Amino acid sequence: MKRTTIGELEELVLLSVGSLYEEAYAVTILEVIKEYTQRVLDITAIHSVLRRLEAKGFITSTMGGATKERGGRRKKFFTLSQSGRRVLDETMEARTALYNKLPKLIFSGLT
């Protein structure tokens, strides 16, 4: 079976979806990424990644009810799928293994 990989932004979006659990929609995902990474992204980039992750089967979506605050529009909520969790676990495992291989060097004089 071919292993599916994810890019950095896909990883951040997947982590955000998982951490937000039932409150994951584009705006909250954008806010979490900004809070934890100080990266300012465009909402259209988040929507593009969400579509790609859903097509890969890493997330699922459901439509919430229309609200007065949103002018009668509905929110699309996202949930991490089992395969999404698996790819995050594999990514974290690889990153940790590589990080642990770094030599224990001391860098002096760095400010």
C-alpha positions, 0 to 999 in steps of 0.5 A: 500500500502506498504511504500518503504524506502530508505537507507542513500546512496540511499537518497544521490544519490536521492538528488544529482540526483534531485539537478543536474536536467538534468546534473545527471550522475554517475560522477557528482553524485559522485562529489556532494556527495563528495562536500557536505558530504566529503565522498569518494565513488567508482563509482561502488557503485554509479552505483549499487545504481542508478540501484536499484533506477531505479528498484524501480521507483525513477529515470528514465534514458536516454542515451546522445549522444556519445562525442569525449571527452569520446572516443565515449561513451555515458553518461547515465543521470538520472532524479528524478521521481515523486515517487522519490520526494515523498520518499524524501519528506517523508524521510525529513518529518520524519527526521525533526519531529524526530530532532524537538523532541530532547530536547533543552539541553546545552552541556558545556565543549565540544570542 
